[in-house]
Amino acid sequence: MAKSPLAPIIVLFFLSPIVGELLSGSSPTAQFFQPVVLFLLAELYGSGASWLERL
């Protein structure tokens, strides 16, 4: 079975804001899991991480 090339990108897309915001303590947990905030942070952190992973 062939591995999907999108799997690492999806993991990076959602893992990068968790590491950047939650583990550093920059964003409170209740605020982080609001849908709008989660979407914006995933776009900001995830797009950069996905782009760098492809280089």
Wavefront OBJ file of the C-alpha trace (Angstrom):
o trace
v 0.000 0.000 0.000
v 1.464 3.332 -1.042
v 1.818 6.083 1.527
v -0.068 9.268 0.890
v 2.214 12.269 0.281
v -0.359 14.462 2.019
v -0.141 12.730 5.399
v 3.045 14.505 6.612
v 1.720 17.850 5.389
v -1.567 17.438 7.258
v 0.258 16.445 10.446
v 2.574 19.467 10.194
v -0.348 21.752 9.381
v -2.132 20.964 12.636
v 0.843 20.147 14.873
v 2.756 23.391 14.280
v 0.220 25.749 15.925
v -0.082 23.363 18.871
v 3.669 23.427 19.436
v 3.989 27.145 18.742
v 1.095 28.385 20.831
v 0.050 25.794 23.418
v 3.407 24.417 24.485
v 4.978 27.862 24.719
v 2.037 29.158 26.750
v 1.380 32.075 24.401
v -2.270 31.218 23.906
v -4.677 30.124 26.650
v -6.165 26.688 26.035
v -9.780 27.896 25.996
v -8.952 30.595 23.454
v -6.864 28.263 21.290
v -9.682 25.778 20.709
v -12.194 28.360 19.498
v -12.923 27.481 15.832
v -11.965 30.859 14.361
v -8.716 31.124 16.337
v -7.789 27.518 15.588
v -8.386 28.071 11.858
v -6.333 31.277 11.764
v -3.429 29.798 13.716
v -3.438 26.665 11.571
v -3.285 28.864 8.479
v -0.441 30.986 9.854
v 1.730 28.254 11.342
v 0.663 25.335 9.176
v 1.164 26.956 5.803
v 4.709 27.986 6.704
v 5.574 24.558 8.093
v 4.111 22.822 5.050
v 5.998 25.101 2.714
v 9.300 24.549 4.514
v 8.764 20.790 4.607
v 8.516 20.748 0.821
v 11.849 22.563 0.315
l 1 2 3 4 5 6 7 8 9 10 11 12 13 14 15 16 17 18 19 20 21 22 23 24 25 26 27 28 29 30 31 32 33 34 35 36 37 38 39 40 41 42 43 44 45 46 47 48 49 50 51 52 53 54 55
